[in-house]
Amino acid sequence: MEYLIGILLLISFFWLAYYCFKGHNLMIGFLIMSFLWTALPLIGNQISSPAFLEANGIAGIASWEALAASLAKIFQSAPEGWGTILVNVLWGAWFGRVLMETGIAATIIRKTVELGGDRPIITVSLLNFVTTVIFTSMTGAGPVIAIGVIVLPILMSLGIPKPLALFTFVGAVGAGSYMNPVYFAQYRAFHLAADQMPEFSFTWYVQKWGIYAIIIMLLVTTIGTAFYLKAKKPVHSWAAQTGQVEDTKQVPGIALITPILPVLGVIFLKIPVILGFVLCGFFALFVCGKLKHFKESCQLVNKMYYDGVVDTAPLIGFLLTLPMFNKAAELCAPYFKAVVGPVMPKTTLVLCILFAILSPLGLFRGPMTLVGCGAATLGVVSNLGISAFTVPFLYACFAIPTITMNVGSCITQSWVAWGLAYTKVEGKDLLRYTVPNGIIVSILLYIVTFLVFGNGLVPIPA
């Protein structure tokens, strides 16, 4: 009977993939899967062969109390344990609002355009670099849209075709996400509880792998944009000029270093990331003259926090169902192993090659992205019991399609969907640029992943 349960779990997995492809609500989808992946293995534990149960150390449910305890681990303890992740997301969203409301982000963009002059490729390269740096600390659809309404008109007023302008902007946002501490904490939680493997920290991750990821995606995206730009004549079809940038608030020069300060503080001073967001946020408010009166300052800080929470509200709902699903997936592991274990890759090299080939399945919330149904794939792979598949290795393997193919490319991403509507670009026209770019980035990053984590050259944290 264990094979029947395994096959039913696989069918439900493909249903989730179809559900995500159709663009349905992820929070509801994963909530349904949490119940399903709890019920099927619990039933399997009662009807599978004694040899299978003994080999996997599975004991049947003997009493109502035992069943209630199992359900509490999935539906109570698991989401409660994600509280530490959510506060990082919320404070990161507040910091993003500070950068927007003070005019710091807009001023950085304006000065970048002035530096690039009327040379489109130089301006694109500078804007990509600045956008990437900004999104090492900003998260959420609100900040991306706020920067997009500045950057996209500039690119299009330079004669860059609309699909190409949107492609290079969302690619730069994706590149910055590789060194964003909020995204790191969010994706790390798919693999570990917050208090597990403390040495697998943001600093360790950036030094061993994250720095390569951000550089590769930024360079490939920028070079790809320059290549397409060379092949196409400029199209001055966008009426908007840089007026929006000229209208932005003036901020002191010292404030322009604010976006990178939290990341530097975490890496070099080892300060907690939330403390970094708080200190840097108030630093920005102070140097920009937003803290002159106590009462008004309190109201401003409160409003920014409110807006930041609104920016991330859909994400938080999704994140609150994921830990239930992840915990339920642990119950399913023996049944998946019974069915797919014999055909799954057993070495890091083969897994990297397979994932590089399958990387486009990170699009449309497919089975390779953690912000789609990739959490189910991770549950299968991580529970195969292969020692070479360490947490940092699997983190990198799943971060590549999640960030490159989803965050920085996919039309199901909220800000990409906004960009399509804003620029009036068809989804297929954008995908002509993002898919080849994502495949190239993924191949390069899987090579780096194998060299760094896959062949034992880098000691893995305990």
Secondary structure, 3 states (H helix, E strand, C coil): CHHHHHHHHHHHHHHHHHHHHCCCCHHHHHHHHHHHHHHHHHHHHHHCCHHHHHHCCCCCCCCHHHHHHHHHHHHHHHHHHCHHHHHHHHHHHHHHHHHHHCCHHHHHHHHHHHHHCCCHHHHHHHHHHHHHHHCCCCCCHHHHHHHHHHHHHHHHHCCCCHHHHHHHHHHHHHHHHCCCHHHHHHHHCCCCCCCCCCCCCHHHHHHHHHHHHHHHHHHHHHHHHHHHHHHCCCCCCCCCCCHHHHCCCCCCHHHHHHHHHHHHHHHHCCCCHHHHHHHHHHHHHHHCCCCCCHHHHHHHHHHHHHHHHHHHHHHHHHHHHHHHHHHHHHHHHHHHHHHHHHHCCCCHHHHHHHHHHHHHHHHHHCCCCCCCCHHHHHHHHHCCCCCCCCHHHHHHHHHHHHHHHHHCCCCCCHHHHHHHHHHCCCHHHHHHHHHHHHHHHHHHHHHHHHHHHHCCCCCCCC
